[in-house]
Amino acid sequence: MQPVDFTTLAAAHAELCQNWIPARIQQVYQQNRHTIAIALRTLKKKDWLIISWHPQGARICIGNCDTRIARDTFTFSTVLRHQLKGYALIAIKAMAPWERVLDFQFAQRPEEPPCWHLIVEIIGKYSNVILTDANNQIITVAHQVTEAKSSLRTVETGQSYQFPPPLTGSFPKLTESRQSWQERVSLIPGTIKRQLLQSYCGLSPALVQSMVLAAGLNPNQSTHSLAPSDWQKLFERWQEWLQALKSSSFHPGFNENGYSVMGWGNTKPVENVQTLLERYYTEQLNQEVFQQLHHQLKQRLNRLLAKLSQKADTFSQRLKQSHNAQEYRTHADLLMSHLHRWEPGMTSITLSDYITGKPVIIALNPSQNGVQNAQRLYKLHQKLKRARTALLPLLQEVEEEKAYLEQVQESLNQLESYQQPTDLQALEEIREELIQQQYLKVKEKRSLGNREESVPYCYVTPSGFPLWIGRNNSQNDRLTFRTAKDYDLWFHTQEIPGSHVLLRLEPGAVAGETDLQFAADLTAYYSGGRQSEQVPVVYTRPKYVYKPKGAKPGMAIYKRERILWGRPQQALDYLSKNK
């Protein structure tokens, strides 16, 4: 993840000062343990100021904030809300040259001196947000830094705010001559990128990389190998960068390595720096959350299914033993009929079977007489007979629970990687489902009632009919029992976990064979049989699909079905061509 460097922070700072000074504070909301959102309102507009001290994604930008996702119970935001709500943001000032520290100043009215200072330090993993009063006293801090964590500088409530340790090294100057600049950079042999970073403060690897590439040079090229013309090109880019900082003239855009506010190279421009930062870090942090959540759910499902498989095997073995119940009864009858052949101390006795006449060996307990051994066999017969009656419903319950979790696991397998925000939303719905079904414990209360529902996959058949495919059990239930109409067609793999698929048809419309085969192919692909050459797929009218009473999400039974053979490889070829 590309960190916010001094240049990016300067670009964001310039835009905020131009568009949001002064602004009234309407609300403060903490989205998570690393991000707060401050609602700003001017005479013309209102929006959210996002301030994050995330170790990899610390930033300041105007962005989106959904206050319905989670309940704000953080102490830091509570203090900010109490102190700043209703105040005016009157200034945003850099606290020192080339430092990534900004001072957000608040007063009751724009023309009055500031009463509160919200100091934002965007310095990588040491990023922090600190609220101080007019006397520089710390009121609250996002991340307390005690002596145990840092012997260099502490940041704690109640003490005076201390500025971070100053930068050491030379600062870039627009007035510096090319000769002086070149001598400093080439003083010690090394690559261009390394020497620029070590010679001056305020630079970042991403900025230097794009600067050198914009000059048509290789960042790993040695400074001793540069021709005078190469030095001239690189110095021009250097001056261009310093001039942009002086005039606050930036050209934000995305590139293959991340983003740039200088517009060098092959960049895809965006309207402003705020949009750039909001899109990039939302995307990157969503991807990080997606990977962590996906791993957590995968591990949990694997453990649950392993336990259920072990339990099912145990029940099956005990049921297999119960099949021998009649054998114990037969042995007991034989022993009772031939008590005269029993002798003290016998460990076994061989008798002839009533029906076949074949010899039957019966194990005996030498400490018991013949009648006691027969009674022991009668008791074993009754015990196994009762066990079979009790085990059958237990095994059925385990198999049903296992089938449900395999269905959830298949939905998780379909969400292999993060591509768009709806992927994370679909994954979060799987988590919420497992929480509701008490397979996961929730550590904090979340309010998801007003959140928008995620959307299923949508494709178009050869005849132009929409084909909707559920991405999790929540979507499956919505498609099957809320969205489907009587004239639609419902698809699902036969006895294989997979998505519910709905072929949408207008009244009177008839799906052709190519449409049905297309739907069957995609149904097979979005199922546990996607690695097979052919997969049996059933389809029927939605009115013939039912949810059993008490059934878990995504589970359904059907009747009056027809069968097609789905071809997952055909669906994969179609999807790869239509990305």
C-alpha positions in Angstrom: 0.0 0.0 0.0 1.4 3.4 -1.0 1.8 5.7 2.0 0.8 9.4 1.9 4.1 11.3 1.5 4.8 15.0 2.0 3.8 15.9 -1.6 0.5 14.1 -1.4 -0.3 15.7 2.0 0.6 19.1 0.6 -1.8 18.6 -2.3 -4.6 17.5 0.0 -3.9 20.3 2.4 -4.1 22.9 -0.4 -7.5 21.6 -1.6 -8.9 21.5 1.9 -7.9 25.1 2.6 -9.3 26.3 -0.7 -12.7 24.6 -0.4 -13.4 24.0 3.3 -12.2 27.0 5.2 -14.3 28.1 7.1 -16.6 25.2 7.8 -19.0 24.3 10.7 -18.5 21.0 12.5 -21.9 19.2 12.6 -20.9 15.7 13.7 -17.9 13.5 14.7 -18.2 9.8 14.0 -15.5 7.1 14.5 -15.8 4.4 11.8 -13.2 2.1 13.3 -10.2 2.1 15.7 -8.1 3.9 13.1 -10.5 6.4 11.4 -12.7 9.3 12.3 -15.1 11.2 10.1 -15.9 14.9 10.8 -19.1 16.3 9.1 -18.2 19.7 7.6 -20.7 22.3 6.4 -20.0 25.5 4.5 -22.5 28.0 3.0 -22.5 25.9 -0.3 -22.0 22.3 0.6 -21.5 19.6 3.2 -19.4 16.5 3.4 -17.3 14.2 5.6 -13.6 14.9 6.4 -11.9 11.5 6.8 -8.9 11.5 9.1 -7.1 8.1 9.5 -4.0 7.1 11.5 -4.0 3.6 10.1 -0.4 2.2 10.1 -0.4 1.6 6.4 -3.2 3.9 5.2 -2.9 7.1 7.2 -4.5 10.0 5.3 -6.6 13.1 5.2 -9.3 13.5 2.6 -12.9 14.3 1.9 -14.8 11.0 1.6 -17.8 8.9 2.4 -19.1 7.8 5.9 -21.9 5.4 6.5 -23.0 5.9 10.1 -25.4 3.0 9.9 -22.7 0.3 9.6 -21.5 0.2 13.3 -22.3 1.9 16.5 -19.7 4.5 17.7 -18.6 3.5 21.2 -15.0 4.9 21.0 -13.8 7.3 23.8 -11.7 9.3 21.4 -14.6 10.3 19.1 -16.9 10.9 22.1 -14.4 13.6 23.4 -14.0 15.1 20.0 -17.8 15.3 19.5 -18.3 16.9 22.9 -15.5 19.5 22.4 -15.8 20.3 18.7 -19.4 20.0 17.7 -20.8 23.3 16.7 -17.3 24.9 16.4 -15.9 26.3 13.1 -12.9 25.0 11.3 -11.0 28.3 10.7 -7.6 27.2 9.5 -5.4 24.2 8.5 -1.7 25.0 9.0 1.5 23.1 8.4 3.3 23.0 11.8 6.9 22.9 10.2 8.5 22.9 6.8 8.6 19.5 5.1 6.9 17.8 8.0 3.8 15.7 7.6 2.0 17.3 10.5 -1.1 19.5 10.1 -2.8 21.7 12.7 -6.6 21.9 12.3 -7.7 25.0 14.2 -11.3 25.4 15.6 -13.0 28.5 17.1 -16.6 29.5 17.9 -16.6 32.0 15.0 -14.3 32.3 12.0 -12.9 35.7 13.1 -12.0 34.5 16.7 -8.7 32.9 17.8 -8.7 29.1 17.9 -9.9 27.4 21.1 -9.0 23.8 20.0 -6.2 22.3 17.9 -6.6 18.9 16.2 -3.0 17.9 15.3 -2.8 15.2 12.6 0.5 13.5 12.3 0.7 11.4 9.0 4.0 9.7 9.6 3.5 6.0 8.6 3.1 3.5 11.5 3.7 6.4 14.0 0.7 8.3 12.7 -1.6 9.9 15.4 -4.3 12.4 16.0 -4.2 14.6 19.0 -6.7 17.2 20.4 -5.1 20.0 22.4 -6.6 23.2 23.9 -5.3 26.7 23.3 -2.6 26.2 25.9 -1.1 23.2 24.1 -2.4 20.8 26.7 -3.4 17.4 25.3 -7.2 16.7 25.9 -7.4 13.4 24.1 -5.3 11.3 21.7 -6.2 8.6 19.2 -3.2 6.4 20.2 -1.6 6.8 23.6 2.2 6.6 23.5 3.7 5.8 26.9 7.3 5.5 28.0 7.0 1.8 27.7 6.3 2.2 23.9 8.7 5.0 23.2 11.6 6.4 25.1 12.0 9.3 22.6 8.6 10.9 22.8 5.4 10.3 24.8 1.9 11.4 23.8 -0.5 11.1 26.7 -3.6 12.8 27.9 -2.9 15.7 30.3 0.7 16.5 29.2 1.9 19.3 26.9 2.1 18.4 23.3 5.6 17.9 22.0 6.5 18.1 18.3 7.9 14.9 16.7 11.7 14.7 16.4 12.9 17.1 13.7 14.0 15.8 10.3 17.8 15.5 9.8 19.2 16.3 6.4 19.0 18.9 3.6 15.8 20.4 2.5 15.0 20.9 -1.2 15.1 24.5 -2.4 13.7 25.9 -5.6 16.5 28.5 -5.6 19.3 25.8 -5.5 21.4 25.7 -8.7 21.7 22.7 -10.9 25.4 22.4 -10.2 24.9 22.4 -6.4 22.1 20.0 -6.7 24.0 17.6 -8.9 27.1 17.7 -6.7 25.0 16.8 -3.7 23.3 13.9 -5.4 26.4 12.5 -7.1 28.7 13.0 -4.1 28.6 9.3 -3.1 28.3 6.6 -5.9 24.9 4.9 -6.0 21.7 4.5 -7.8 19.7 7.6 -8.8 16.8 6.6 -6.6 18.9 5.9 -3.5 21.0 9.0 -3.8 18.0 11.3 -4.1 16.3 9.8 -1.1 19.5 10.0 1.0 20.4 13.6 -0.1 17.2 15.4 0.7 14.3 15.3 3.1 10.6 15.4 2.0 11.0 12.7 -0.7 9.4 9.3 -0.8 10.3 6.2 -2.9 7.1 6.5 -5.0 7.8 10.2 -5.8 11.4 9.6 -6.7 10.5 6.5 -8.8 7.9 8.5 -10.9 10.3 11.5 -11.1 13.2 9.5 -12.5 10.9 7.6 -14.9 9.4 10.9 -16.1 12.9 12.0 -16.9 13.3 8.9 -19.1 15.9 7.3 -16.8 16.2 4.0 -14.9 15.8 4.6 -11.1 18.4 1.8 -10.5 20.9 3.5 -12.9 24.2 4.6 -11.3 24.7 8.4 -10.9 28.2 8.1 -12.4 26.7 6.8 -15.7 24.5 9.8 -16.3 25.3 12.2 -19.2 24.9 16.0 -18.8 21.7 15.8 -20.8 20.3 13.1 -18.3 21.2 15.4 -15.4 19.3 18.3 -17.1 16.2 16.2 -17.7 16.2 15.0 -14.1 16.8 18.5 -12.8 13.8 19.8 -14.8 11.5 17.2 -13.2 13.0 18.2 -9.8 12.2 21.9 -10.4 8.7 21.0 -11.7 8.0 19.2 -8.4 9.2 22.1 -6.3 7.2 24.6 -8.4 4.1 22.4 -7.9 4.6 22.5 -4.2 5.1 26.3 -4.2 2.0 27.1 -6.5 -0.2 24.2 -5.2 -0.6 23.1 -8.8 -1.1 19.3 -8.9 -2.4 16.8 -11.4 -3.7 13.8 -9.4 -4.2 10.4 -11.2 -3.8 6.7 -10.9 -0.9 4.8 -12.4 0.2 1.2 -12.5 2.1 1.4 -9.2 -0.6 3.2 -7.3 -1.2 6.9 -7.6 0.6 10.2 -8.2 -0.3 13.9 -7.6 2.2 15.1 -10.2 0.6 13.6 -13.3 3.9 12.2 -14.5 4.0 9.2 -16.9 1.0 7.1 -17.8 -1.6 8.2 -15.3 -5.4 8.1 -15.4 -6.4 11.6 -14.1 -9.1 12.2 -11.5 -10.9 15.4 -10.7 -9.1 16.2 -7.4 -6.8 14.8 -4.7 -9.6 14.1 -2.4 -11.3 11.7 -4.8 -7.9 10.1 -5.5 -7.2 9.4 -1.9 -10.7 8.3 -1.1 -10.8 5.8 -3.9 -7.3 4.4 -3.5 -7.3 3.8 0.2 -10.9 2.6 0.3 -9.9 0.1 -2.3 -6.7 -1.0 -0.6 -8.2 -1.2 2.9 -11.2 -3.1 1.6 -8.9 -5.6 0.0 -7.0 -6.0 3.3 -10.2 -6.4 5.3 -11.5 -8.9 2.6 -8.4 -11.1 2.9 -8.4 -11.1 6.7 -12.2 -11.9 6.9 -12.0 -14.5 4.1 -9.1 -16.3 5.9 -11.0 -16.1 9.2 -14.2 -17.6 7.8 -12.4 -20.2 5.8 -10.5 -21.4 8.9 -13.7 -21.4 11.0 -15.7 -23.4 8.4 -12.9 -25.9 8.0 -12.8 -26.5 11.7 -16.6 -26.9 12.0 -16.8 -29.3 9.0 -14.0 -31.4 10.4 -15.8 -31.7 13.7 -19.1 -32.6 12.0 -17.4 -35.2 9.8 -15.8 -36.8 12.8 -19.2 -36.8 14.6 -20.9 -38.3 11.5 -18.3 -41.1 11.3 -18.7 -41.9 15.0 -22.5 -42.1 14.5 -22.1 -44.2 11.4 -19.8 -46.7 13.1 -22.2 -47.0 16.0 -25.1 -47.6 13.6 -23.0 -50.3 11.9 -22.6 -51.9 15.2 -26.3 -51.8 15.9 -26.8 -54.0 12.8 -25.4 -56.8 14.9 -28.2 -56.5 17.5 -30.1 -59.5 16.1 -26.9 -61.5 16.1 -26.7 -61.0 19.9 -30.3 -62.1 20.3 -29.7 -65.2 18.2 -26.6 -66.1 20.3 -28.5 -65.6 23.5 -31.3 -67.9 22.3 -28.8 -70.6 21.2 -27.0 -70.4 24.6 -30.3 -70.7 26.5 -31.3 -73.8 24.4 -27.9 -75.5 25.1 -27.3 -74.6 28.8 -26.5 -78.2 29.4 -23.3 -77.8 27.3 -22.0 -74.9 29.4 -19.1 -75.7 31.7 -17.5 -73.5 34.4 -14.5 -71.4 33.1 -15.5 -71.6 29.4 -14.4 -68.5 27.4 -16.3 -69.6 24.3 -18.8 -72.2 23.1 -19.5 -73.5 19.6 -23.1 -74.3 18.8 -25.1 -75.1 15.6 -27.2 -72.4 14.0 -30.9 -73.1 14.0 -31.5 -72.3 10.3 -28.2 -73.0 8.5 -26.8 -75.6 10.8 -23.4 -74.0 10.6 -21.2 -73.8 13.7 -21.5 -70.5 15.6 -18.8 -69.5 18.1 -20.1 -67.5 21.0 -17.7 -65.6 23.3 -18.4 -66.1 27.0 -17.4 -64.4 30.2 -15.7 -67.1 32.3 -16.7 -65.4 35.6 -20.4 -65.8 34.7 -22.6 -68.9 34.3 -24.5 -69.9 31.2 -27.7 -68.0 32.2 -25.8 -64.8 33.1 -23.9 -64.9 29.8 -27.2 -65.3 27.9 -28.7 -62.3 29.9 -25.6 -60.2 29.0 -26.2 -61.0 25.3 -29.9 -60.1 25.6 -29.0 -56.8 27.2 -26.5 -56.0 24.4 -29.3 -56.7 21.9 -31.6 -54.2 23.6 -28.9 -51.6 24.0 -27.9 -51.7 20.3 -31.6 -51.7 19.3 -32.2 -48.6 21.4 -29.0 -47.0 20.1 -30.2 -47.3 16.5 -33.4 -45.6 17.2 -31.6 -42.7 18.9 -28.7 -42.4 16.4 -30.7 -42.2 13.2 -32.2 -38.7 14.0 -28.8 -37.5 15.3 -27.0 -38.6 12.2 -29.6 -37.0 10.0 -29.2 -33.7 12.0 -25.4 -33.8 11.6 -25.7 -34.5 7.9 -28.2 -31.6 7.4 -25.9 -29.2 9.4 -22.9 -30.5 7.3 -24.8 -29.8 4.1 -25.6 -26.3 5.2 -22.0 -25.5 6.1 -20.8 -27.0 2.8 -23.2 -24.6 1.1 -21.7 -21.7 3.0 -18.2 -22.9 2.2 -19.0 -23.0 -1.5 -20.2 -19.4 -1.4 -17.0 -18.5 0.3 -14.9 -20.4 -2.3 -16.6 -18.4 -5.1 -15.4 -15.2 -3.4 -11.7 -16.0 -4.0 -10.4 -12.5 -4.3 -11.4 -8.9 -3.9 -12.4 -7.2 -7.2 -15.0 -4.6 -6.2 -16.8 -3.3 -3.1 -19.7 -5.7 -3.6 -17.3 -8.6 -3.0 -16.6 -7.4 0.5 -20.3 -6.7 1.1 -21.1 -10.3 0.0 -18.4 -11.6 2.3 -19.7 -9.6 5.3 -23.2 -11.0 4.7 -21.7 -14.5 5.0 -20.2 -13.5 8.3 -23.4 -12.0 9.6 -25.2 -15.2 8.6 -22.8 -17.3 10.6 -23.2 -15.0 13.5 -27.0 -15.3 13.4 -26.7 -19.0 13.2 -24.4 -18.9 16.2 -21.3 -20.3 14.5 -19.4 -17.1 15.1 -19.2 -14.9 18.2 -19.5 -11.2 17.7 -17.2 -9.0 19.7 -19.0 -5.7 19.2 -22.6 -4.7 18.5 -23.3 -3.8 14.9 -26.4 -2.3 13.4 -26.9 -3.6 9.9 -30.7 -3.2 9.6 -30.6 -0.1 7.3 -27.7 -1.2 5.2 -28.3 -1.8 1.5 -28.6 -5.4 0.4 -25.8 -6.7 -1.8 -26.6 -7.5 -5.4 -26.2 -10.9 -7.1 -24.2 -11.7 -10.3 -26.2 -10.8 -13.4 -25.6 -12.2 -16.9 -27.5 -12.2 -20.1 -28.5 -15.4 -22.0 -28.1 -15.7 -25.8 -31.7 -14.6 -26.3 -31.3 -11.6 -24.0 -32.9 -12.9 -20.8 -31.4 -11.8 -17.5 -29.8 -14.6 -15.4 -29.3 -13.8 -11.7 -26.9 -15.9 -9.6 -26.8 -15.7 -5.8 -23.4 -15.0 -4.1 -24.3 -16.2 -0.6 -27.2 -17.7 1.2 -28.8 -14.3 1.9 -28.9 -13.6 -1.8 -30.0 -17.1 -2.6 -33.1 -16.8 -0.3 -33.9 -13.4 -1.7 -33.7 -14.6 -5.3 -35.7 -17.8 -4.7 -38.4 -16.6 -2.2 -38.7 -12.9 -2.8 -37.6 -12.0 -6.3 -38.7 -15.0 -8.4 -42.0 -14.8 -10.3 -44.2 -17.7 -11.4 -43.0 -17.4 -15.0 -39.2 -17.5 -14.1 -37.1 -20.6 -14.0 -35.1 -21.7 -11.0 -31.8 -23.6 -11.4 -29.6 -25.5 -8.9 -27.0 -28.3 -9.0 -28.4 -31.7 -8.1 -27.2 -32.8 -4.6 -24.2 -30.5 -4.9 -23.8 -27.2 -2.9 -24.0 -24.2 -5.1 -25.7 -20.9 -5.9 -29.4 -20.5 -6.6 -29.8 -19.3 -10.2 -32.8 -17.5 -11.5 -33.6 -17.1 -15.2 -35.9 -14.0 -15.5 -38.6 -14.4 -18.1 -41.3 -12.0 -19.2 -44.9 -13.2 -19.1 -45.4 -15.4 -22.2 -41.7 -15.7 -23.0 -40.2 -19.1 -23.6 -36.5 -19.9 -23.0 -34.9 -21.7 -25.8 -32.5 -24.7 -25.5 -29.4 -22.4 -25.8 -30.8 -20.2 -22.9 -31.4 -23.3 -20.7 -28.0 -24.7 -21.5 -26.4 -21.3 -20.8 -28.1 -21.2 -17.4 -27.1 -24.8 -16.6 -23.5 -24.1 -17.5 -23.3 -21.1 -15.2 -25.2 -22.9 -12.5 -22.6 -25.7 -12.7 -19.7 -23.2 -12.6 -21.0 -21.5 -9.5 -21.2 -24.7 -7.5 -19.0 -27.3 -5.8 -18.7 -29.2 -9.1 -17.0 -26.5 -11.1 -13.9 -28.7 -11.5 -15.9 -31.5 -13.2 -16.5 -31.9 -16.9 -20.3 -32.3 -16.5 -22.6 -31.5 -13.5 -26.3 -32.5 -13.2 -28.4 -29.4 -12.9 -32.1 -29.3 -12.0 -34.6 -26.6 -13.0 -38.2 -25.9 -12.2 -40.7 -23.1 -11.6 -40.1 -21.1 -8.5 -43.6 -22.1 -7.2 -42.3 -25.7 -6.8 -39.4 -24.6 -4.6 -40.0 -24.7 -0.8 -38.0 -23.9 2.3 -38.6 -26.6 5.0 -39.9 -25.4 8.3 -36.9 -24.4 10.5 -34.4 -24.8 7.6 -31.2 -22.7 7.6 -30.6 -19.9 5.1 -30.0 -21.0 1.5 -31.6 -24.5 2.1 -34.5 -25.5 -0.2 -36.4 -28.5 -1.5 -38.0 -28.7 -4.9 -40.3 -30.9 -7.1 -41.4 -31.3 -10.7 -37.8 -30.7 -11.7 -36.1 -31.4 -15.0 -32.4 -32.3 -15.4 -29.8 -30.8 -17.7 -26.0 -31.4 -17.8 -24.1 -28.2 -17.0 -20.6 -27.7 -18.4 -18.5 -25.6 -16.1 -15.7 -25.2 -18.7 -18.1 -23.6 -21.2 -19.1 -21.1 -18.5 -15.4 -20.4 -17.7 -14.7 -19.7 -21.4 -17.7 -17.3 -21.5 -16.7 -15.5 -18.3 -13.0 -15.1 -19.4 -14.1 -13.6 -22.7 -16.6 -11.1 -21.1 -14.5 -9.7 -18.3 
